[in-house]
Amino acid sequence: MALGFVKPKQPAESTLISARVRQLLDDGTLNNKDERVIKLLKLEGEKSRAEIQEFLRESKEGTRQRLNNLANLDLIQRQGQGRSTIYVAL
């Protein structure tokens, strides 16, 4: 019998992306980068704009617009203000 570490289970992709998000992806409202942001926040929890910007390798303005759009669609939540602002998945 082999002894070893058991890898923690990763959430199934279907549990990371809700039916609503899937529909928004299918109808073109969201794109691949939007989906990546949602998955990142669900897997790793809260992130700053700068962390998400680095993850996406996107401009500051592009990331800001993306996060505002996702927040307006009630897919993520903005917490805090100014430099201490973080984002979490809903």
Secondary structure, DSSP 4 states (H G I P E B T S, - for coil): ----PPPPPPPPHHHHS-HHHHHHHHTTSS-HHHHHHHHHHHHH--EEHHHHHHHHT--HHHHHHHHHHHHHTTSEEEES-GGG-EEEE-
